[in-house]
Amino acid sequence: MGTPNDRAPLAERIEQLLAGEGPLPIVAAGDPVLRQASEPFDGQLDPTLLARFVEALRITMHAAPGVGLAAPQVGVGLRIAVIEDPAPVPDEVRLARGRVRQPFRVLVNPVYAPVGGERAAFFEGCLSVPGYQAVVARHAEVRLTGQDEHGRTVDEVFGGWPARIVQHETDHLDGMLYLDRAEPRSLSSHQVVAERWSHPTPEAAARALGFELP
């Protein structure tokens, strides 16, 4: 646990970050903060500042728009992320991807572990890698442990698309981008995905682009 003097610079930096209006700037791939393991949260921010920071993450995620945002994506190397997914997708996509509505959640010091050996592969994007998507094979079901913003224990099993979201955001906190796990041959612009690969599953893309699915 850090000393008060260790904590002050971080709190000051976040105060400065929150001094502006509107969504926070999102850090793009290439910034070292996205490649460093985040510092576990152990009270570096007082409850009021933490609440303000979480609200800024929520506003920024909505404005992007996205379904998750990790603190390093706004330049803060703390192990905090937010998720929320209204899941506004057609039934065939919802069924194929297991995409169900997720309420707003704050994840503090999250860690995930696979449940079973099944993996699922779908196109995935990232707010810190704008303009592109790629197919990523991830655990179909994971157990997530950690805390929420109030320090309450989180110990929950996620499946389907919610499992993908929590893995993606937790990876950010470990200094990993989705591209590190992606099938390189699947990398496509948003426009190409919309025009050619908007199917519920990536089987057509795998055949045409020459990569294997799990």
Secondary structure, DSSP 8 states (H G I E B T S, - for coil): ---HHHHHHHHHHHHHHHTSSSS-----TT-GGGGS--B--SSSS-HHHHHHHHHHHHHHHHHTT-SEEEGGGGT--BSEEEEEE-----HHHHHHHT---EEEEEEEEEEEEESSS-EEEEEEE-TTSTTEEEEEEEESEEEEEEE-TTS-EEEEEEEHHHHHHHHHHHHHHTT--GGGTB-GGG-EEHHHHHHH--SSSSHHHHHHHT----
